Amino acid sequence: MTYKDQLKPWCIIHPLANKQTAIILRCRRRSDAEAYLQIFRANNPSIRYQIMLDTAPEAIPNPSN
């Protein structure tokens, strides 16, 4: 995950087939994501949207032994 993506961890996603997702929008705050989610659902009621917190796991150090 890039630094830019870390600044905006809340995502609005569109679930696709085969358990894949498309990230539609990234936001800094959950409240912003919820507001955009309402707008997307009002404009496209037939398409499913969800809010997701996108966090990358911390890197596990590789022992050099």
C-alpha angles and dihedrals in degrees: 000000000000123000090250090056091048089059090059107039098159112088136186106216136189111214113227134190121291093032092292124137136203117215106225100178140358124214137183095222132042090226090059091050091050091052092051090045090058090050093049092047092048093051096041110025093166094059121079118231129179137184117237134180106226110204125164118221116247115260113263111226114243111230110233095209 
